[in-house]
């Protein structure tokens, strides 16, 4: 497999052309080899040693199948795959098969393709739970296109509603042998991470990088270069990773202009390798950006 960010990778053939083919979806639901991914609240079922995502056959999940809680995910390992939402009003089922675990943990232990499928399933299940009504007329909305969209039940409105994805930039700012990291007040003591923020309407990604870094640290950057992206379904972000260089005439004076950060500092490679600060979680693109910067020095 390619070197993907956690939760990323084209492991699921999303088969967009099949989403509106009701006859094909009905056949897929009845196939013996179709995969069903149960999502209890916001957790996915795993079991075994080492842990693996549990993909259930129809007979094991029959009691939970309903047109309102099914989402067609696509073809996974060549077979149809559906997410099945299970309400938390009841105790978590399938205790004999494993347990339901949080996605942040699963991202660190599951194979890349299973983490990708779990993030896909969880993201759409949570979106359906948050989009029960039409935002235009206020009427109820029902699942449509195999659960990949919703549609207003008001025939005069009939609005199709698509899952929301919020683009956010995240950037490693370098200045020679130093990089710029910040921390939010609610984070664990000693933890610092790369600068990040949401893209605003009418703004390019490069402009968002420059604005966010300046707003949060007073540092101006140049040489903005795209690195990679990561779906971050907590709840529905897409992290767009960049590296950038601090401008020579504006790289030393740090000020927390917008108050979003509790602190921001320049750290050398030696400091980062010493154990302080604590670095971002390994499943995050922030950690990959930092590790890539550290590795570049070793290669050099």
N, C-alpha and C positions, 0 to 999 in steps of 0.2 A: 504494500500500500504506500501511497505518497505520504510525504511529511505534512500532514494537515494540522491546523489548529484544532484543539478539542471541540467536538460537536460539529465540525465542518467536514466536507467531503461529499462528493456526489455518489453516495452509496445506495441511494434510493432512486430508481427510475420513476419519477413522479407521474408519468403517464397522463399528462394533462388532457389528452384527447379522450381518455376513458372516463373522466369525471362526470360528464353529462350523459354518458351512455348507460341508462338505467338497466337495460337488459344485461349488459356485460357485468355491471356491478352486482346484480342479483345472482348471476352465475358464479361470480367470484366469491360471493358470500357463502355459497353452498359447496364450494370445493373443499375436499378433504385436506388439501395441502396449503390452504390459505392461512396466513399468519395473523393472529390477533394480539395486539399489545394492550394489556389492561393498564389503565391509569387511574389510580385511586386518589382522588383529590388532585394533588400535584406531584404524586410519587409513582415510580414505575416498579414493576415486579422483577426481582432478580433472585437467583438461587444458584446453588452449586459451589464447587471449589476448584478453580477460582470462580468468582462470581460471573454469571452471564445473564443477559436479559432474557426473561421468560417470554417465548413466543408460543401462544396457546392455539391448539386446534379448535374448530368450532364447537365440538361436543363439550369441551371444558368451559366454554364461556357462553353457552347458549342462553342461560338464564339472564344474562345482562344485555343481550342484543336488543337494540331498539333504534328506530330510525333517527331519534333525536340525540343519541349518544355515540353514533358511529362516524368515524372519519376515515375516508380512503386515503392512505398515505402514498400508494404507488406500488411498484414491484420491488420487493426486497429479496435478494438472492434468487431472482427469477420468479417469485411467487407473489400473489396479491397480499398486501398487508393493510390492516385496518387498526386504528386506535379505538379503544372502547373506554368511554368515561364511566367510572364507578363512583357514586356519591359517597362522601365521607359521613353521611348520616348513619351508615351501617359500619360495623367493624370491618377491618381489612380482610378480604377473603384470601383463599389460596395459601393458608399458613403451612399446608403440607408440601407446597412447592417452593416456598421461599418467603421473602418479605418485601414490602414496598419501601424503597429508599429514595432519598432526595437526589435530584439530578446533579447538584454540585459535587456530591460524593461520587456518584456513578461516573462522572466525567474523568475521574482519576483512576478508576479500576476497570472499566469496561473496554473491550476492543473498540477501535475507532469507528467501525461501521455500526456497532450496537449503540454506542454513545450518540451517534448521529441520528439513528432511528428513534431513540428514546427522547432526544431533544425535539425532534419533529413532532412526535406524538403528543408529548406534554404541552408544547407550545400551542398546538391547535385546540387541544382540549380546554386549556385555560382561556383561550380567546373565545371559544363558544360560550363558556360560562360568564364571560364579561360582556357579551354582545347579545343580550336577550331581546333588545328592542331596537327599532329603527331610529337612528339619530336624526332623521329628517321629519318624520310625522309622528313618532312616538308609538307606533303600533308594534305588535310582537313581530319577531323575526324568526324564521325557521331555517334549519340547515338546507343547503343547496349544493349542487355539483359534488356529490359524494362527501359533503362536509367540508369542502375547501372554500366555501363562501356561505353567506346567509342571505335570505331574501325576505323583504318586508311582506307580511301577509295581507296588507292593505292593497287591494287590486288597483286602486287609483294611484298608489305610489309605486309599488312593485320594485323598490330599489334593491339592487344587488350590493351586498356589503362584503368587503374583502378583509382578510386578516391584516392587522396593523403591524408594521415593522418600523421601528424608530432608529434612523441612522445616527451613529455617534462616532466621533473621531477619537483616537487614542494615539499618543505620540511620544516617542523617545527623543528628547532634545539633548543633543550632545554639544560639548565645547571642549575639543581636544580629549584629554584624559578624564573628563568629568561629564556626568549626565545630570539632568534636572529631574528630581522626583518630589512629589508632594504627598501630604496625608490629610485625610478628613478626620474630624474630631471623633466620630463614632467608630473608627477602626481600632483593631487591637493595638496595644501599646507597642511603639517602635516600628510599625509597618508603614512603608512608603511605597508609592506606585507612580507610574507614568501619568502624564497629564491627559485628561479626557473630558469630553463634553458633547452635548447633543448638537447636531447640525440644525441651523435655523432656516426658515423658509427663504427661498431666493438666494441661498448661500452655496458656493462650491465647497467641496471637501477641503481643498487647499486653503481657502479663505477661513473656513471653520477652524483649521489647525492654528493658523496665525492668530485669530481672534481669541480662541480659548486659552492659548499659552499666555498671551498678553494680559487677558482679563484676570487670570488666576495667579500669575507670577510676575508680571511687568516685564517679562523677557520677550524680545522680538526675535523672530526666527526667519531663516531663509533656507533655500535648498530643500524644500519639502518634497519627500519622496515616498511613494506608496510602498508598503511592505506586504501586507496580507489582511484578510478579514476573518471574522469569527462570529457566527450566530451566537447570541448571548440571550437565551430565553428566560430572563429574570426581570421583567416578564417577557419583553418582546423586542430587544435591541439587536442591531447589527453593528458590531464593532469594526471600524475601518482603521487599520493600523498604519502608522506613518513613522518615518524617522526624519529629523530636521536638525539643522545647525543653528546655533545661536548667532545672531548678528554680532560682529566684533565690537561695535560701539554701544551695545546694550545688553551685555551678557552677565554683568556682575551684580547689579542692583536688583534685588528681589523685593517686590512688594505684593501683598495679597490684595489685589485691587477690588475683587468682587466678594471677598469674604467666604468663598466656598471652601477654601482649604484652611486647615489649622496651621499648617507649616509647609514650607517648600525650601529645598536646599539643593546645592550642588554636591554630588558624591563622586569620589574617584573610584576607579576600578578596584584599587586596593581596599578601600572602605567597604565596598559592596561584597567583596570576597571575605571580609573579616567576620561577617555575621551580623553587623548592624549597618544599615537598617534591615529589618525583616522585609524580604521581598514579596511580591504578589504571589497568590496561589499559582501552583504549577499548571493548572488547567487553563489559566487566563492568557489572552494574547499579550497582556501587559508583561507577564513573566517571560514570554517568548521574545518580546522586544528587548528586555533587559539582558536576557541570556545571549541573544544574538550580538548585542553590543559588547558584552564581555568576551564572547568567543572570537569576535573580530580582532581583538587585541592579541589573543593567543595565536591566531593564524598569521597576523602581521609580524 
